[in-house]
């Protein structure tokens, strides 16, 4: 796809909320976005019912398995940016935090967004409504 971001490679660690929407917008502007879904969630292509998944390929990877982590780090080596929207500390526990990714690709833009920020009283809650 042509567009102002043509030639840029983005790795998206699939989640909910603003991450998939941001990845969709980047794909709409021509970036090559590869969405990393849970291994069991992928059947070849991104679900057609998920409008936020449009414009990008999807691969299923088990991030909790060392081989899965290594696969994502290999993708990062060729990427310009990574987007993740997990709760604070999750990517670090998986071995996919900024330190690990930037060690593989120092020019990587590491984008993270959470439902309630990186710290504060609700930081560790999911992005749903506060109960």
Order of alpha helices (4+ residues) and beta strands (2+ residues): beta-alpha-beta-beta-alpha-beta-alpha-alpha-beta
